[in-house]
Amino acid sequence: MSSMKVIVVGQNAKVIIPLVKKSGFTIVKTKPDFIVSYGGDGTLMHAEHLYPGIPKIILKGSLVCKKASPFPNDEVLKRIRAKKYTIGKAWKLEAHANGKVLVGLNDIVIHNTDMRHAMRYTVSVDGAQIANSIIGDGVVVATPFGSTGYYRSITDSFFEVGLGLAFNNSTEQADHIVLNEERKVSIHILRGPAVVYADNQEDSITLQGGEVIIVYKSKQFAKIVRPK
């Protein structure tokens, strides 16, 4: 059986490396066949940010790991080593503002910078404004893959198809919206400052009043390995 080369990502990666080696995988530093994400859902997002597009093997190393297989970690590795797996694709989001681009697997979050002051903004879909100005802590634009995260904590719901908008702590009632995934969303900051994040990445974009951020489906995909 040919060797499967992997890079292991996670704060406690050294804990799982012996099992990965024992299961017949080869640990490398470059040109891996797979990325092993050992931790929780945040580790998976971090692994995808570091190694975009390379298939991810999810091993549970945290109580918060909803994306992991129900199989134990050793069984996951055994099945993958035996080539009993499929690879699913999860599309991502791109956020464009101030000449910068952020790409997220779960969501794009636009949030007020100063917690003492709400931000005021409008939302447009394909160039058409969909509501009056909104005052609140911000808005979350989520993929189906990420709808069980921050989006769900705001809306108490999730979705499997489309592009989700969740309005965070708005002073007026603003229902969440699920759009066709091909739609383009523009958020016009009327009163800032605001900050934009993708997933749990360190990079961010700061927006002032009068500036616009555009969010839409990326051509990039994450590849998730599912043992069977």
C-alpha positions, 0 to 999 in steps of 0.5 A, spaced: 500 500 500 502 506 497 504 511 503 499 517 504 503 523 506 500 528 511 501 535 515 498 535 522 495 541 524 493 543 531 495 546 538 496 539 541 498 536 534 504 532 538 498 528 542 496 525 535 502 524 531 504 517 534 497 515 532 497 518 525 504 514 524 502 508 527 496 508 522 501 508 516 501 515 514 508 519 513 508 526 516 511 531 512 513 538 512 511 540 504 507 537 499 502 533 503 496 528 500 492 530 506 492 535 512 490 532 519 486 537 523 486 535 530 482 539 535 475 543 534 472 546 528 476 552 529 482 548 528 479 546 521 478 553 519 485 554 521 488 548 517 484 550 511 487 557 511 494 555 512 493 549 506 487 551 502 484 546 497 488 540 500 483 535 503 482 535 510 482 529 515 478 531 521 480 528 528 477 530 534 481 533 539 476 538 542 469 537 545 467 542 540 468 539 534 461 538 530 465 537 523 468 530 526 466 523 523 462 519 529 468 514 528 473 514 533 480 517 531 483 511 530 477 508 526 477 514 522 485 513 520 484 506 519 478 507 514 482 512 510 488 508 510 484 503 507 481 508 502 474 507 504 472 515 504 469 520 500 471 527 499 466 532 499 467 540 497 465 546 501 464 552 498 467 559 501 466 566 501 470 572 499 470 579 502 472 585 498 474 592 501 479 597 501 483 593 496 483 587 501 480 580 500 479 575 506 476 568 504 472 564 509 470 557 510 465 558 515 463 566 515 464 573 514 463 577 520 462 585 520 462 587 527 462 594 531 470 596 533 468 599 539 463 595 543 460 602 546 457 604 540 453 600 535 454 601 527 449 603 522 449 600 516 445 598 510 445 591 506 444 590 498 443 584 494 445 585 487 445 592 488 438 593 491 437 595 498 433 590 502 432 594 508 432 601 511 438 602 515 440 597 521 443 599 527 446 594 531 453 590 533 454 588 525 452 582 521 454 575 519 454 572 512 455 565 513 456 559 508 452 552 509 458 549 512 458 555 517 451 556 519 452 551 525 457 556 528 456 564 529 450 564 525 446 559 529 448 562 535 444 569 533 438 566 529 437 559 533 437 556 526 441 553 520 441 552 513 443 547 508 443 551 501 444 558 500 447 564 503 445 566 510 445 573 513 444 574 521 443 581 524 447 581 530 443 585 536 440 590 532 436 595 535 430 594 531 427 587 529 431 584 523 430 577 521 435 573 518 435 571 511 437 565 506 439 567 499 441 564 493 448 562 494 450 566 487 447 573 490 452 578 491 451 582 498 454 589 499 454 592 506 454 600 506 457 602 513 453 609 515 457 609 521 463 606 523 468 604 525 467 597 523 472 591 523 471 585 518 473 578 519 473 571 516 473 565 520 478 565 526 483 568 522 488 574 525 487 578 518 482 583 518 479 589 515 477 596 518 472 600 515 470 607 516 463 610 515 461 611 508 465 605 506 462 598 503 464 591 503 462 586 498 461 579 500 460 573 495 461 566 493 468 564 492 471 560 486 475 556 492 473 550 495 475 546 501 475 539 501 473 535 507 475 527 507 469 523 510 470 516 512 465 511 510 
